Amino acid sequence: MNTAIYEGFTQEELKTAFDLVADTRDWKAEIAAMVPGEWVLPVVAAIKFYTATVPEVKLNTATMSYYITSEGYRRGPAGDH
């Protein structure tokens, strides 16, 4: 059992969060997703962990949800260049 922690989250928590926002057909693709406030920290940590990028977070005040974007693994610094 792997008990490693990244930014306060277990690998299982990171996978769950990443699966919410990653493209199901291509996990290396760009990310653009709306999430509720309680998912912001785990999703940001998961994107950093899986893509080696720093996502951008913006609050949509009309819906009080957060729009999170990332260039994704492929276009990020660790990607398939």
LOGU-326347 format. One record per residue: residue number from 0; residue in one letter; x, y, z of N, C-alpha, C, CB in turn. Coordinates in Angstrom, 1 decimal. Glycine has a CB too. Example, Ala and Ser with C-alpha at 12.3 -4.5 7.8 and 13.67 -1.06 7.14 Angstrom:
# LOGU-326347
REC   seq   type     n.xx     n.yy     n.zz    ca.xx    ca.yy    ca.zz     c.xx     c.yy     c.zz    cb.xx    cb.yy    cb.zz
REC     0      A     13.2     -5.7      7.8     12.3     -4.5      7.8     13.2     -3.3      7.8     11.3     -4.5      9.0
REC     1      S     12.8     -2.2      7.1     13.7     -1.1      7.1     12.9      0.0      7.9     14.1     -0.6      5.7
//
This chain:
# LOGU-326347
REC   seq   type     n.xx     n.yy     n.zz    ca.xx    ca.yy    ca.zz     c.xx     c.yy     c.zz    cb.xx    cb.yy    cb.zz
REC     0      M      0.8     -1.2      0.0      0.0      0.0      0.0      0.9      1.2      0.0     -1.0      0.0      1.2
REC     1      N      0.6      2.1     -0.9      1.4      3.4     -1.1      0.8      4.5     -0.2      1.6      3.8     -2.5
REC     2      T      1.5      5.0      0.7      0.9      6.0      1.6      1.6      7.4      1.4      1.1      5.6      3.1
REC     3      A      2.2      7.6      0.2      2.9      8.8     -0.1      1.8      9.9     -0.2      3.6      8.7     -1.5
REC     4      I      2.2     11.1      0.3      1.3     12.3      0.3      1.9     13.4     -0.6      1.1     12.8      1.8
REC     5      Y      1.1     14.0     -1.4      1.6     15.1     -2.3      0.6     16.3     -2.0      1.6     14.7     -3.8
REC     6      E      1.2     17.4     -1.5      0.4     18.6     -1.2     -0.8     18.3     -0.3     -0.1     19.3     -2.5
REC     7      G     -0.6     17.3      0.6     -1.7     17.0      1.6     -2.7     15.9      1.1     -2.4     18.2      1.9
REC     8      F     -2.5     15.4     -0.1     -3.4     14.4     -0.6     -2.7     13.1     -0.9     -4.1     14.9     -1.9
REC     9      T     -3.4     12.0     -0.7     -2.9     10.6     -1.0     -3.0     10.4     -2.5     -3.7      9.5     -0.3
REC    10      Q     -2.3      9.4     -3.0     -2.3      9.2     -4.4     -3.7      8.8     -4.9     -1.3      8.0     -4.8
REC    11      E     -4.5      8.1     -4.0     -5.8      7.7     -4.4     -6.7      9.0     -4.5     -6.4      6.8     -3.3
REC    12      E     -6.5      9.9     -3.6     -7.3     11.2     -3.7     -6.9     12.0     -4.9     -7.1     12.0     -2.4
REC    13      L     -5.6     12.0     -5.3     -5.2     12.7     -6.4     -5.8     12.1     -7.7     -3.6     12.7     -6.5
REC    14      K     -5.8     10.8     -7.8     -6.4     10.1     -8.9     -7.8     10.4     -9.1     -6.1      8.6     -8.8
REC    15      T     -8.6     10.4     -8.0    -10.0     10.7     -8.0    -10.2     12.1     -8.5    -10.6     10.5     -6.6
REC    16      A     -9.4     13.1     -8.0     -9.5     14.5     -8.4     -9.2     14.6     -9.9     -8.7     15.4     -7.6
REC    17      F     -8.1     14.0    -10.3     -7.6     14.1    -11.7     -8.7     13.5    -12.7     -6.3     13.4    -11.9
REC    18      D     -9.3     12.4    -12.3    -10.3     11.8    -13.1    -11.5     12.6    -13.3    -10.7     10.4    -12.5
REC    19      L    -11.7     13.6    -12.4    -12.9     14.5    -12.6    -12.7     15.5    -13.7    -13.1     15.3    -11.3
REC    20      V    -11.4     15.8    -14.0    -11.1     16.9    -15.0    -10.4     16.5    -16.2    -10.4     18.0    -14.3
REC    21      A     -9.7     15.3    -16.2     -8.9     14.9    -17.3     -9.8     14.3    -18.4     -7.9     13.8    -16.9
REC    22      D     -9.3     14.5    -19.7    -10.0     13.9    -20.8    -10.0     12.4    -20.7     -9.4     14.4    -22.2
REC    23      T    -11.1     11.7    -20.7    -11.1     10.3    -20.6    -10.5      9.6    -21.8    -12.6      9.8    -20.4
REC    24      R    -10.4     10.2    -22.9     -9.8      9.6    -24.1     -8.3      9.8    -24.2    -10.5     10.0    -25.3
REC    25      D     -7.9     10.9    -23.5     -6.5     11.4    -23.7     -6.1     12.2    -22.4     -6.2     12.2    -24.9
REC    26      W     -5.5     11.5    -21.4     -5.2     12.1    -20.1     -4.1     13.2    -20.3     -4.8     11.1    -19.1
REC    27      K     -3.4     13.2    -21.4     -2.3     14.1    -21.6     -2.8     15.4    -22.3     -1.2     13.5    -22.5
REC    28      A     -4.1     15.5    -22.6     -4.6     16.7    -23.3     -4.8     17.8    -22.4     -6.0     16.3    -23.9
REC    29      E     -5.1     19.0    -23.0     -5.3     20.2    -22.2     -6.5     20.0    -21.2     -5.6     21.4    -23.1
REC    30      I     -6.6     20.7    -20.2     -7.6     20.6    -19.2     -8.4     21.9    -19.1     -7.1     20.2    -17.8
REC    31      A     -9.7     21.8    -19.1    -10.6     22.9    -18.9    -11.8     22.4    -18.2    -10.9     23.7    -20.3
REC    32      A    -12.0     22.7    -16.9    -13.1     22.1    -16.2    -13.7     23.1    -15.2    -12.7     20.9    -15.5
REC    33      M    -15.0     23.0    -14.9    -15.6     23.7    -13.8    -15.8     22.7    -12.6    -17.0     24.3    -14.3
REC    34      V    -15.4     23.2    -11.4    -15.5     22.4    -10.2    -16.1     23.2     -9.1    -14.1     21.8     -9.9
REC    35      P    -16.7     22.6     -8.2    -17.2     23.3     -7.0    -16.0     23.6     -6.1    -18.3     22.5     -6.2
REC    36      G    -16.2     24.5     -5.2    -15.1     25.0     -4.3    -14.4     23.9     -3.5    -15.6     25.9     -3.3
REC    37      E    -15.1     22.9     -3.1    -14.4     21.8     -2.3    -13.5     21.0     -3.1    -15.5     20.9     -1.7
REC    38      W    -13.5     21.1     -4.4    -12.7     20.3     -5.3    -11.4     21.1     -5.8    -13.4     19.7     -6.5
REC    39      V    -11.4     22.4     -5.6    -10.3     23.2     -6.1     -8.9     22.7     -5.6    -10.5     24.6     -5.7
REC    40      L     -8.7     22.6     -4.4     -7.4     22.2     -3.9     -7.0     20.8     -4.3     -7.4     22.2     -2.4
REC    41      P     -7.8     19.8     -4.2     -7.4     18.5     -4.7     -7.2     18.4     -6.2     -8.4     17.4     -4.3
REC    42      V     -8.0     19.1     -7.0     -7.8     19.1     -8.4     -6.6     19.8     -8.8     -9.1     19.8     -9.1
REC    43      V     -6.3     21.0     -8.2     -5.0     21.7     -8.5     -3.8     20.8     -8.2     -5.0     23.0     -7.7
REC    44      A     -3.8     20.2     -7.0     -2.7     19.3     -6.7     -2.6     18.2     -7.6     -2.9     18.8     -5.2
REC    45      A     -3.7     17.6     -8.0     -3.7     16.4     -9.0     -3.1     16.9    -10.3     -5.1     15.9     -9.2
REC    46      I     -3.5     18.0    -10.8     -3.0     18.5    -12.1     -1.5     18.7    -12.0     -3.7     19.8    -12.5
REC    47      K     -1.0     19.3    -10.9      0.4     19.5    -10.8      1.1     18.1    -10.7      0.7     20.3     -9.5
REC    48      F      0.5     17.2    -10.0      1.1     15.9     -9.9      1.2     15.1    -11.2      0.4     15.0     -8.8
REC    49      Y      0.1     15.1    -11.9      0.0     14.3    -13.1      0.6     15.0    -14.4     -1.4     13.9    -13.4
REC    50      T      0.6     16.3    -14.4      1.0     17.0    -15.7      2.3     17.8    -15.5     -0.1     17.9    -16.1
REC    51      A      2.7     18.0    -14.3      3.9     18.9    -14.1      3.7     20.3    -14.6      5.2     18.3    -14.8
REC    52      T      2.4     20.7    -14.5      2.0     22.1    -14.9      1.4     22.8    -13.7      1.1     22.2    -16.1
REC    53      V      1.3     24.1    -13.7      0.6     24.9    -12.7     -0.7     25.4    -13.3      1.5     26.0    -12.1
REC    54      P     -1.8     24.9    -12.9     -3.1     25.3    -13.5     -3.5     26.7    -13.1     -4.2     24.3    -13.1
REC    55      E     -4.4     27.2    -13.9     -4.9     28.6    -13.6     -6.3     28.3    -13.1     -5.0     29.5    -14.9
REC    56      V     -6.7     29.1    -12.0     -8.0     29.0    -11.4     -8.7     30.3    -11.4     -7.9     28.4     -9.9
REC    57      K     -9.9     30.3    -11.9    -10.8     31.5    -11.9    -12.1     31.2    -11.3    -10.9     32.1    -13.4
REC    58      L    -12.6     32.1    -10.5    -14.0     32.0     -9.9    -15.0     32.5    -10.9    -14.0     32.7     -8.6
REC    59      N    -16.0     31.7    -11.1    -17.2     32.2    -11.9    -18.2     32.6    -10.8    -17.8     31.1    -12.8
REC    60      T    -18.4     33.9    -10.6    -19.2     34.5     -9.6    -20.7     34.2     -9.8    -19.0     35.9     -9.4
REC    61      A    -21.1     34.0    -11.1    -22.5     33.7    -11.4    -22.9     32.4    -10.9    -22.7     33.8    -12.9
REC    62      T    -22.0     31.4    -10.9    -22.3     30.0    -10.5    -21.6     29.6     -9.2    -22.0     29.0    -11.6
REC    63      M    -20.7     30.5     -8.8    -19.8     30.2     -7.6    -19.1     28.9     -7.7    -20.7     30.2     -6.3
REC    64      S    -18.7     28.6     -9.0    -17.8     27.5     -9.2    -16.5     27.9     -9.8    -18.6     26.4    -10.2
REC    65      Y    -15.6     27.1     -9.9    -14.2     27.5    -10.3    -13.9     26.8    -11.6    -13.2     27.0     -9.2
REC    66      Y    -13.3     27.7    -12.5    -12.9     27.2    -13.8    -11.4     27.0    -13.8    -13.3     28.3    -15.0
REC    67      I    -11.0     25.8    -14.0     -9.6     25.4    -13.9     -9.1     25.0    -15.2     -9.4     24.2    -12.8
REC    68      T     -7.9     25.6    -15.6     -7.3     25.2    -16.9     -5.9     24.9    -16.8     -7.5     26.4    -17.9
REC    69      S     -5.4     24.0    -17.7     -4.0     23.7    -17.7     -3.6     23.3    -19.2     -3.7     22.5    -16.7
REC    70      E     -2.4     23.5    -19.5     -2.0     23.1    -20.9     -1.9     21.6    -21.0     -0.7     23.8    -21.3
REC    71      G     -1.9     20.9    -19.9     -1.9     19.4    -19.9     -0.5     18.9    -20.0     -2.7     18.9    -21.1
REC    72      Y     -0.4     17.6    -19.8      1.0     17.0    -19.7      1.7     17.1    -21.1      0.8     15.5    -19.4
REC    73      R      1.0     16.9    -22.2      1.6     16.8    -23.5      2.3     18.2    -23.8      0.6     16.5    -24.6
REC    74      R      1.6     19.3    -23.5      2.2     20.6    -23.8      3.0     21.2    -22.7      1.1     21.5    -24.2
REC    75      G      3.0     20.6    -21.6      3.7     21.1    -20.4      5.2     20.7    -20.4      3.1     20.5    -19.1
REC    76      P      6.0     21.1    -19.4      7.4     20.9    -19.4      7.9     19.5    -19.4      8.0     21.6    -18.2
REC    77      A      7.0     18.5    -19.0      7.5     17.1    -18.9      6.9     16.3    -20.1      7.0     16.5    -17.6
REC    78      G      6.2     17.0    -21.0      5.4     16.3    -22.1      6.2     15.7    -23.2      4.5     17.3    -22.6
REC    79      D      5.5     15.2    -24.1      6.0     14.5    -25.3      6.5     15.5    -26.4      4.9     13.5    -25.9
REC    80      H      7.6     16.1    -26.1      8.1     17.1    -27.1      9.0     16.5    -28.1      8.8     18.3    -26.3
//
